[in-house]
Amino acid sequence: MLACLILAGAALIVAPGRRRVAASVRTFLERKRLALAILKCLGASSRILTATYLAQTLGLAAVGSLLGAALGLGVQALLVPLLAG
């Protein structure tokens, strides 16, 4: 029962974050719309454009994940001694 409550709580915390990430990726790509159009006019294939922006998005996601994990570990390292004492 406790495991189900913990899982439900984690889902409530993670769900809004996923929407924010999706909105950020969408905004990133909308800002690149002009560059995409220019590259398409210059002869770039859809496959190359997709691969380029997918790589950029995955790179941003990796950096964000690493920063988030580091921040989480840092907060945990500070809170454990504070709450234990």
N, C-alpha and C positions, 0 to 999 in steps of 0.2 A: 504494500500500500504506500509506504514511504517513497519507494522508488518511483511509483507512478506520479506522486505529487512533485517530486524533484524534476522528473522529466517534463511534466506539464509546466512547471515554473520556468525551466530552461527554454521551452518552446515559446513562452510568452515574452521572454527576454530577447530571443534571437529573431523572431518574426519581424518586428519593426526594423531591425538592422538590415535584414535582407531587402526590404523595400527601399531603404535609403541607398543601399549599394546599387540596386537596379536603377534608381532615379539618377544617381551620379553617373553611371555608365551611359545612360540615355542622354544626359546633358553633355557629356564628353563627346559623344558621337554627333549630336546635333551641332555642336560648335565646329566640328570638323567637316560639316556638310559641303562647304565651299571648296575646301581642299580636295575632298572626294570627287566633286564635279570637275575640277580642273584636271586632276590626274586621269579621270575617265576620258576627258576630251583629248588628253595627250596620248591616249592609247593604252592605258593600264587596264588589265583585265579585271573582272570582278573577283576572280580568285586571288589575285595579288592584293587587291584592296582589302578584301576580307581577311586575308592572312596578316596583313600589316596592322590593321586595327584590332584584330584579335590578339596579336602579340602585345600591342600596347596596352590593351585592356587587362590581359593576364599579368603583365608586368606591374601595372598599377595595383592590381589585386594582391599580388605577392608582397609588394612593399607595404600595403595597408595591413595585410595579415601579419607580417612580421612586426610592424609597429604596434599593432593591437595586442599581439602575444607578449611583446616586451613590456608594454604598459600594464597588462594584466598580471604578469609575473612580478613586476615592480610593486604594484598595489598589494598583491598577496604577501610579498616579502615584508612590506611595511605593516600590514594589518595583523598578521599572525602574532608577532611579538607584542603588539599593542593590545590585542584582545586576550592573549594568554596571561598577561601580567595584571 
